[in-house]
Amino acid sequence: MVGGDDDGSVRADMALASDTRLPAACTPLPQPGMPWDGGGPWPDLTGEQALLCEGWVTVVVDGHLYTWTGPDPQA
């Protein structure tokens, strides 16, 4: 997990077990946007299906979960 400079932004990238499912309460987002560039390689997530899960923008691509939030989680 990588933290932002000073605004409280957080992003995470983690490998998922093949049987992992996101919570049913996650809701689709029309555009995932992109997290700030906190360093480290991330794929281009433009056009990927994004979900909002408890205030975190969440995208699953090729067995990896990419998730991020700003200083105030989205509603």
RAPEQUI-V106771 format. One record per pair of residues at least 24 apart in sequence whose ideal C-beta (glycine too) atoms are under 10 Angstrom apart, sorted by sequence separation. I is the first residue (numbers start at 0). J is the second residue. If there is no record, write none. Layout:
# RAPEQUI-V106771
i=I j=J
i=I j=J
This chain:
# RAPEQUI-V106771
i=10 j=34
i=25 j=49
i=26 j=50
i=27 j=51
i=28 j=52
i=32 j=56
i=41 j=65
i=9 j=34
i=10 j=35
i=25 j=50
i=26 j=51
i=31 j=56
i=8 j=34
i=10 j=36
i=24 j=50
i=25 j=51
i=26 j=52
i=30 j=56
i=31 j=57
i=41 j=67
i=8 j=35
i=10 j=37
i=12 j=39
i=24 j=51
i=25 j=52
i=31 j=58
i=9 j=37
i=10 j=38
i=12 j=40
i=22 j=50
i=24 j=52
i=25 j=53
i=28 j=56
i=6 j=35
i=8 j=37
i=10 j=39
i=12 j=41
i=21 j=50
i=24 j=53
i=28 j=57
i=12 j=42
i=22 j=52
i=25 j=55
i=28 j=58
i=37 j=67
i=3 j=34
i=4 j=35
i=10 j=41
i=21 j=52
i=22 j=53
i=34 j=65
i=3 j=35
i=25 j=57
i=33 j=65
i=34 j=66
i=35 j=67
i=1 j=34
i=3 j=36
i=4 j=37
i=34 j=67
i=1 j=35
i=3 j=37
i=31 j=65
i=33 j=67
i=34 j=68
i=35 j=69
i=1 j=36
i=2 j=37
i=22 j=57
i=32 j=67
i=34 j=69
i=1 j=37
i=21 j=57
i=31 j=67
i=0 j=37
i=1 j=38
i=1 j=39
i=21 j=59
i=20 j=59
i=1 j=41
i=19 j=59
i=32 j=73
i=19 j=62
i=21 j=64
i=11 j=55
i=15 j=59
i=10 j=55
i=17 j=62
i=19 j=64
i=21 j=66
i=28 j=73
i=9 j=55
i=10 j=56
i=11 j=57
i=15 j=61
i=16 j=62
i=14 j=61
i=15 j=62
i=12 j=60
i=14 j=62
i=15 j=63
i=13 j=62
i=14 j=63
i=15 j=64
i=13 j=63
i=14 j=64
i=12 j=63
i=13 j=64
i=12 j=64
i=13 j=65
i=11 j=64
i=12 j=65
i=13 j=66
i=11 j=65
i=12 j=66
i=10 j=65
i=11 j=66
i=12 j=67
i=10 j=66
i=11 j=67
i=9 j=66
i=10 j=67
i=11 j=68
i=9 j=67
i=10 j=68
i=8 j=67
i=9 j=68
i=10 j=69
i=8 j=68
i=9 j=69
i=7 j=68
i=8 j=69
i=9 j=70
i=7 j=69
i=8 j=70
i=6 j=69
i=7 j=70
i=8 j=71
i=9 j=72
i=3 j=67
i=6 j=70
i=7 j=71
i=5 j=70
i=6 j=71
i=7 j=72
i=0 j=66
i=1 j=67
i=3 j=69
i=0 j=67
i=3 j=70
